[in-house]
């Protein structure tokens, strides 16, 4: 079958069930609710073959600061025929001239490099059953009044305005914070995702604060499945393993064009993980 028989159209709610099927085929853990969140924050396209979803991609815009490309999946029966490139071209049109970010699989890396993306780091995914840990004394549950300050700190760490994402996470999940001198010095988010819960993003002033924010939620989810994404540069992979969260894979962080690193944007901000949609 030729790609001319494939219809590429705007991603709408009517395509969510097909997208869930596609992500399950790829071995991804996303539930319907996870796809709903991604679509609520993004624009995207689907590829249809006789009405069946055979490809997806989403572009999540954070104002004019940047666009992240997510959920690029091609049905296993359609691979090697240029559909992935077509979906990426559609995402690039949505993004326009804004800087781009994505997390690549090894399989997708050659395509993204051809499109001008360059590797900026390694994302490490950890998961497992939360242990019975003592809650740290220096963390607290965030309140609704904290959300604006959390969004402001996230913008410093991430380098883009993600207030809509932060508001959505506050609606479907919860935040923990560290306060110093009456100000929020760090935060972490937790929400239901896939097989259990995911912790992230996490932004803190130093590695010890980042650990405390992660433990804040592990302590409250003893015996439950937890996922945490980090980056190789944080050096926290071994610590997460010691907490019972095994390293199970990850991806390659990429940008086009290259943007200032988080450390350049704010030397005092330690970003453990910015995992949000996938």
N, C-alpha and C positions, 0 to 999 in steps of 0.2 A: 504494500500500500504506500502511495506517495504522500509526502507531507502536504501536498495541495488539497488532500481530502481532510485535513485537520483544520478545525475552526479555532482561532484564537480570539477570545472575547474577554470583556471585563469580568473580574472575579466578583461574584455576588453571593449572597447568603444561600441561594439555591444550589451552589456548588460545594457547600461545606461537607456534605456527606461523602461526596466523591473524593474530596481532598483527604478526609480521614482515611478512606480506603487506600488511597495512594500512599499516605505516610506509613500506614501499617505494613503495606507491601514492602516499603523501604526499610522496615525495622525500626521506625521512629516511634516514640511512646505517646505522641500527641493525641489527646482526647478531642472530642467535639468542642468542648469549652476552650481548649487551648487554641484551636483554629479560630474560634469566634473572637477571642481576644486579639489574635494577630490581625485578623481582617478588620476589626473595629479600629485599629490604629494605623492601617495601611491601605494603599491602593495596590491592585495587582491584576494579573491576567491568568486565565486558565486555557489550556488546550483541550479541545473536545473532539472525540472521534465517535460519530454517531450518537452524540449526546453524553458520552461517557468521559469523565475527567481523566486525561492521560498526561497532564502536565500542569504544574502550578509555579507561580513566583509572586512574591509580594515585595513592595517597596515601601518602607516606613520612613516618612519624612519628619525630621525634627527642625521645623522652620526652614530657614535657608542655610542652616549650619551644616547639615549633612543628611544623607539618606542611607539607611541600611537595607540591604537586599537579603530577603529571608525566604525560606520554604521553597527553594528551587528543587523541584522533584520531577522526574520524568518516569513514566511507566516503564517497567523493565522490558516490555515487549516493543517499546519505541526507541530504545537507546541506540546511539550510533547513527542516527539519521538526521541530525541537525536540529532536533526539536529543542534541546537545551540552549543552543545558541539563539534560536528564535525567541525563547522565553526571556533570556537575558537581554536581548535587544529591546524587547517590550519594556522591561524594567528600567533600562537605561533611558528610554524615551520618557518614562514617568519621572525619573530623577532629574532630567534636564542637565543643567550645568553645575549642579550641587556636588560637593565631595561625596564619595561613596565609600561604604564599609560593608564587609561581609565576612562570614566565617566559612571557609572552604573545606570540603572533604578532599581526600587525596585524589578521588576520581574527578572532581570538578576543577582541580588546580590548573591543569593545562589550559582549559577554556578561559578561566579568569585571567591568567597571565597573558593570553592573547588579546584580551580586552583591556589590558593596561593596568590591571591590579598588581600590587606588589605586596609581598609578605611583610608583616609587621610584628608578628609574634605567634605564639602557640597557645591555644586554649586547651586546658586539661579538664576533662569532666570526671568528677568523683561522685560516687553514689554508694548507698548501703543502708543498713538499718541503724537508726539513731541509738546511741548508747545512753545509759543513765548517767548524765553528767550534772554537776551542780551548776545552777544558774549564776552567772557572774554578777557581782554587786554593782558594777559600774554601768550596766545597761538598764534601759527602761522601755516599756511599751510606749510607742508614739501615740499622740492624740491628733485629732483633726486639725488643731491649731499649728501642728508641726509640719504639715505637708508643704507649705510654701517654702519654708527654710530647707526642707529635704530636697525639694526640686532645685533650689538655688545651689546647694552644695553639689548635687548631682551634675549640674551644668558645668561647674568648675572641673570636676573629675572627668566627665565624659567629653567635654568640649562641645556640647550641643544642648539645646533646650529641649528636654524631655518631659516637660511638665504634664503633657497629656498622658504619657506612660505612667508617671508617678501617680497621677490622679486615678488611673485605672487600677493600678496595683493597690492603692489604698481602698478601692471599692471592693476588690475581689480577694484581697489578702490582708496583710498587716505589716507594720514597720516596727523595728526596734531602733532606739537612738542612744547615743552617748552625749551627755550634756557637760559642758565645762564653762564656767563663768557666765551661766545663763544663756549660753548659745549651743546649738547642735554642732558637735564636732565630728560626728560620724553616724552612719545609719546602715541598716540592712532591711531587705524586704523578704517576705515569705508568702508563697501562694501555692495552692494546689496545682500540680502539673504532672502529667503522665501517670506513673505508677504510684505517686505519693505527693511529696511537696518539694519545691525547689527554693533554695535560698539564693537571692541575688536580685538586683545588684547590691553590692556591699562597698561602701566608701568610708574610709577611716583615715585618721591622722597618722597612724603608724601600724605596724604589723600586730602588735599586742591588742590594739583596739579592734582590728579586723577579726582576730581570733575570738575576742569576747563577743562580738556581734554575731558571729556564726554559732558560738556555743549557746547564746541566748535562745536561739530557736531549736538547736539540737536538744537542749535540756527540756524543752516543752514538747518535744515529739519523740520521747523515748519509746523504742520499739517500733517506730514507724519508718517508712522508706523516705530517705532524704537524698536530694541531689544538690551539689554545689559545683559551679564552674569557677575555675581560677585561670591564671595565666602563668606560664613558666617563669616569667620574670619576678613574680612575687615570692617565689621560693616556698610556697605554702603547701605544695603537693604532698610532701612527706608528712607534714603535720596533719593534713586531712586524712591521710592513710592511717595515721596513728589513732584518729578518732573513729576508725571503723568504716571510713568512706573510701572504697577502693578506686584506683584510677582505672577507668573503663574505656577510655578513648578521648576524643576531643576533635579539634580541627585547627585550621591555619587561619589566623586573623590576617585580613588583607584590606588595603585601602587604595583608592584612586581619586585624586592624586594623594600623595603622602601628606598627612596632617601632623601638626605638632604633637609630640607624645604627651601623655598625661603628666609626666614629671616636669615637662617644660611648661605646661599650662599652669600648674600649681604644685610647687615643689613640696608643699606640706600635705598634699592629699595622696593617700594610698588607696588605689582602687583594686580591690581583691577580684571582683568579678562583675561584669556588666551584663551577664546573661539576663535576657528578658523575654524574648519571644520564642526562642527555640532552644 
